[in-house]
Amino acid sequence: MARWNDGSRWNDGTLWTDSSSQPNPKPKKHKTMKRQDYFPLRIGNQIVWLRNAKTKLPLHSTALALVAGEVTAFLLDVDNAIYALDNYRGALETGKDAAYQRIEDALFNDALLPDIVWLGFAPPAGAPTPVAYGALKRIFDYINNTIKKAPGYDTAIGTDLGIEGAVMAAPDPTTAPDFSLRATSGGKLEVLWTKGVFDGVKLEFDVGGGVIKADFDLSPNYTLNWLPAAGLAAVVKVRLIYLYKGNEFGNWSPWQNWTLANA
């Protein structure tokens, strides 16, 4: 949510961060990993993607002139990633349910005999040969720096491997933002808008007396931090235009009116 002169920057939305809490008061900072546009968002789809890469890469390794040892290492990273997301994660969920049930039994189930036995988590069978930490990062590095740069690489191979990002159709050049207005805390004006494929919006506010205020918002929604002088009311006119690839795009929306009062 943008504010007047807040120094907002473009947010490309490509960072993954580890948000897990750390007991150390000065935890080690983890590097963020750039989001790959070909990698699915949902874990279930990620598992499918990894299995497809495991099956298809050996079929294209000759055409791509890949080094056999590197392919073997890549596939072992894939195996570990699949195990982490599918087997290990699935068993962890089951173990969590059993642990909560054991807590319930320990507190209330006096019919369960003999004494309390606390449950530990046993990793599921079938773990692949372990590799160094960072398997998925290495998978992406190999795809981006080796497979996609191989002389024999083309979009057909990339599509079969699932490593070509989805092509998004360019938006309608005559489009204009659809938005609505509502009151928010302190009697201020909030502008509700939908981002879609766009970077954000530029907003203009006609606050009367020939004064136009302009601002940018990169993430819905926007609060106008302006009110008329105390004891007065003003009719504010609002319009928006989309921002796309760093530039204004499409048409300005029609003006909408809103009355702001400063009691």
C-alpha positions as CSV (number, residue, x, y, z in Angstrom):
1,M,0.0,0.0,0.0
2,A,1.7,3.2,-1.2
3,R,1.8,6.5,0.7
4,W,2.8,10.0,-0.3
5,N,6.5,10.1,-0.9
6,D,7.2,6.8,0.7
7,G,10.0,5.9,-1.7
8,S,8.2,2.9,-3.1
9,R,10.2,0.7,-5.5
10,W,9.1,-1.8,-8.1
11,N,8.5,-5.1,-6.5
12,D,9.1,-7.9,-9.0
13,G,7.8,-10.6,-6.6
14,T,10.5,-13.0,-7.4
15,L,12.0,-13.7,-4.0
16,W,11.5,-16.7,-1.8
17,T,12.5,-16.3,1.8
18,D,12.8,-18.7,4.7
19,S,10.4,-17.3,7.2
20,S,11.0,-20.0,9.9
21,S,11.8,-18.7,13.3
22,Q,15.3,-19.2,14.7
23,P,16.2,-19.7,18.4
24,N,19.4,-17.8,17.9
25,P,18.9,-14.0,18.7
26,K,21.1,-13.3,15.8
27,P,20.2,-15.9,13.2
28,K,22.2,-16.6,10.2
29,K,20.8,-14.8,7.2
30,H,19.6,-17.1,4.4
31,K,20.0,-16.1,0.8
32,T,16.8,-15.6,-1.1
33,M,16.2,-17.7,-4.2
34,K,14.8,-16.2,-7.3
35,R,11.5,-17.6,-8.2
36,Q,11.7,-19.6,-11.5
37,D,8.7,-18.8,-13.8
38,Y,8.6,-22.4,-14.9
39,F,8.4,-23.9,-11.4
40,P,4.8,-24.4,-10.1
41,L,3.5,-22.7,-7.0
42,R,1.7,-25.6,-5.5
43,I,3.6,-28.4,-3.8
44,G,1.6,-31.1,-5.5
45,N,2.4,-29.6,-8.9
46,Q,6.0,-29.2,-7.9
47,I,6.3,-32.9,-7.3
48,V,4.7,-33.6,-10.7
49,W,7.2,-31.2,-12.3
50,L,10.2,-32.9,-10.6
51,R,9.0,-36.3,-11.7
52,N,8.7,-35.1,-15.2
53,A,12.2,-33.7,-15.2
54,K,13.5,-37.0,-13.8
55,T,11.8,-38.9,-16.6
56,K,12.5,-36.6,-19.5
57,L,16.0,-35.2,-19.1
58,P,17.7,-38.6,-19.9
59,L,15.7,-38.6,-23.1
60,H,17.2,-35.3,-24.2
61,S,20.7,-35.6,-22.7
62,T,22.3,-36.7,-26.0
63,A,20.7,-33.9,-28.1
64,L,21.9,-31.4,-25.5
65,A,25.4,-33.0,-25.3
66,L,25.2,-33.1,-21.5
67,V,27.9,-34.6,-19.4
68,A,26.8,-37.9,-18.0
69,G,28.1,-37.4,-14.5
70,E,26.4,-34.0,-14.3
71,V,23.1,-35.6,-15.4
72,T,23.5,-38.3,-12.7
73,A,24.1,-35.6,-10.1
74,F,21.1,-33.6,-11.3
75,L,18.8,-36.7,-11.1
76,L,20.0,-37.4,-7.6
77,D,19.2,-33.9,-6.6
78,V,15.7,-34.4,-8.1
79,D,15.3,-37.6,-6.2
80,N,16.1,-35.8,-2.9
81,A,13.7,-33.0,-3.8
82,I,10.9,-35.4,-4.5
83,Y,11.6,-37.3,-1.3
84,A,11.6,-34.0,0.7
85,L,8.3,-32.7,-0.8
86,D,6.4,-36.0,-1.1
87,N,7.6,-38.8,1.2
88,Y,9.2,-36.9,4.1
89,R,6.6,-34.1,4.1
90,G,3.7,-36.5,3.9
91,A,5.1,-38.6,6.8
92,L,5.7,-35.5,8.8
93,E,2.0,-34.5,8.5
94,T,1.0,-38.0,9.6
95,G,3.5,-37.9,12.5
96,K,2.1,-34.6,13.6
97,D,-1.4,-35.9,13.8
98,A,-0.3,-38.9,15.8
99,A,1.7,-36.6,18.2
100,Y,-1.4,-34.4,18.8
101,Q,-3.4,-37.6,19.5
102,R,-0.7,-38.7,22.0
103,I,-1.0,-35.4,23.8
104,E,-4.7,-35.9,24.0
105,D,-4.3,-39.4,25.3
106,A,-1.7,-38.4,27.8
107,L,-4.0,-35.8,29.3
108,F,-7.4,-37.5,29.2
109,N,-7.3,-41.2,28.1
110,D,-6.9,-43.1,31.3
111,A,-8.1,-46.3,29.6
112,L,-4.9,-46.5,27.5
113,L,-2.3,-48.8,29.1
114,P,0.4,-49.1,30.3
115,D,2.4,-45.8,30.8
116,I,2.8,-42.9,28.5
117,V,5.2,-43.4,25.6
118,W,6.1,-40.3,23.8
119,L,6.3,-40.5,20.0
120,G,9.3,-39.6,17.9
121,F,9.3,-38.9,14.2
122,A,10.7,-41.7,12.0
123,P,11.6,-40.7,8.5
124,P,9.8,-42.8,5.9
125,A,11.7,-45.6,4.1
126,G,13.1,-45.2,0.6
127,A,15.2,-42.1,1.1
128,P,17.6,-41.6,-1.8
129,T,21.3,-41.3,-1.4
130,P,21.8,-38.0,0.4
131,V,23.2,-35.0,-1.3
132,A,24.4,-31.6,0.0
133,Y,21.9,-29.1,1.1
134,G,20.4,-26.9,-1.6
135,A,19.2,-29.5,-4.0
136,L,16.5,-27.4,-5.6
137,K,18.9,-24.4,-6.0
138,R,21.3,-26.7,-7.8
139,I,18.5,-28.0,-10.0
140,F,17.6,-24.5,-11.1
141,D,21.3,-23.6,-11.6
142,Y,21.8,-26.6,-13.9
143,I,18.7,-25.8,-15.9
144,N,19.4,-22.2,-16.3
145,N,23.2,-22.3,-16.8
146,T,23.7,-25.6,-18.5
147,I,20.6,-27.1,-20.1
148,K,19.2,-23.8,-21.5
149,K,22.6,-22.8,-22.8
150,A,23.3,-26.1,-24.5
151,P,23.8,-25.7,-28.3
152,G,21.0,-28.3,-29.0
153,Y,18.4,-26.6,-26.7
154,D,15.2,-25.3,-28.2
155,T,11.8,-24.5,-26.9
156,A,10.4,-27.9,-27.9
157,I,12.8,-29.6,-25.6
158,G,12.2,-26.9,-22.9
159,T,8.5,-27.5,-23.1
160,D,8.9,-31.2,-22.8
161,L,11.1,-30.7,-19.7
162,G,8.7,-28.2,-18.3
163,I,11.3,-25.5,-18.1
164,E,9.8,-22.9,-20.4
165,G,7.8,-20.3,-18.6
166,A,4.2,-19.8,-19.6
167,V,3.8,-17.2,-22.3
168,M,1.3,-14.6,-21.1
169,A,-0.7,-12.7,-23.7
170,A,-0.1,-9.0,-23.7
171,P,-3.0,-7.1,-22.0
172,D,-5.5,-5.2,-24.0
173,P,-3.9,-1.8,-24.9
174,T,-7.2,0.0,-24.3
175,T,-7.8,-1.4,-20.8
176,A,-8.4,0.8,-17.9
177,P,-8.3,0.0,-14.1
178,D,-11.6,-1.1,-12.6
179,F,-11.7,0.2,-9.0
180,S,-13.9,1.1,-6.1
181,L,-13.8,3.6,-3.2
182,R,-14.6,3.2,0.4
183,A,-14.0,4.9,3.8
184,T,-11.2,3.5,6.0
185,S,-9.8,4.3,9.4
186,G,-9.7,7.9,10.4
187,G,-12.3,8.9,7.8
188,K,-9.7,8.5,5.0
189,L,-10.3,7.3,1.5
190,E,-9.2,3.8,0.4
191,V,-9.0,2.9,-3.3
192,L,-9.6,-0.8,-4.0
193,W,-8.1,-2.1,-7.3
194,T,-7.1,-5.4,-8.9
195,K,-3.5,-6.0,-9.9
196,G,-3.7,-8.8,-12.5
197,V,-0.7,-8.9,-14.8
198,F,0.2,-5.3,-14.2
199,D,3.1,-3.8,-12.2
200,G,0.7,-1.5,-10.4
201,V,-1.2,1.7,-10.9
202,K,-0.7,5.4,-11.1
203,L,-3.4,7.4,-9.2
204,E,-4.5,11.0,-9.6
205,F,-6.6,12.8,-7.0
206,D,-8.3,16.1,-7.8
207,V,-8.8,17.6,-4.3
208,G,-10.3,20.8,-5.5
209,G,-9.0,24.3,-6.1
210,G,-7.0,23.1,-9.0
211,V,-4.8,20.8,-6.9
212,I,-4.0,17.4,-8.3
213,K,-2.1,14.9,-6.2
214,A,-0.5,11.9,-7.9
215,D,1.0,8.7,-6.5
216,F,1.9,5.1,-7.5
217,D,0.7,1.9,-5.9
218,L,2.4,-1.4,-6.6
219,S,0.2,-3.6,-4.4
220,P,-3.5,-3.2,-3.7
221,N,-5.0,-1.4,-1.9
222,Y,-4.2,2.3,-1.6
223,T,-5.1,4.7,1.2
224,L,-5.1,8.5,0.6
225,N,-3.4,10.2,3.5
226,W,-5.1,13.5,2.9
227,L,-8.0,15.2,4.5
228,P,-9.4,18.7,4.0
229,A,-8.9,21.3,6.8
230,A,-10.5,20.6,10.1
231,G,-14.2,21.1,10.1
232,L,-14.4,21.1,6.3
233,A,-15.5,18.7,3.6
234,A,-14.3,18.2,0.1
235,V,-15.3,16.3,-3.0
236,V,-12.3,14.3,-4.2
237,K,-12.1,13.0,-7.7
238,V,-10.0,9.8,-8.4
239,R,-8.8,8.2,-11.5
240,L,-6.2,5.4,-12.2
241,I,-4.1,4.1,-15.1
242,Y,-2.2,0.8,-15.1
243,L,1.6,0.5,-15.0
244,Y,3.1,-2.3,-17.2
245,K,6.8,-3.0,-17.6
246,G,7.6,0.2,-16.0
247,N,5.4,2.5,-18.1
248,E,1.8,3.8,-18.1
249,F,-0.4,1.4,-20.0
250,G,-3.8,1.5,-21.5
251,N,-6.3,4.3,-20.8
252,W,-7.1,6.3,-17.7
253,S,-10.2,5.2,-15.9
254,P,-13.2,7.5,-15.7
255,W,-13.1,9.8,-12.7
256,Q,-15.0,8.7,-9.5
257,N,-16.1,11.1,-6.8
258,W,-15.9,10.7,-3.0
259,T,-16.7,13.2,-0.3
260,L,-14.1,13.5,2.5
261,A,-15.0,15.3,5.7
262,N,-12.6,16.3,8.5
263,A,-14.8,16.5,11.6
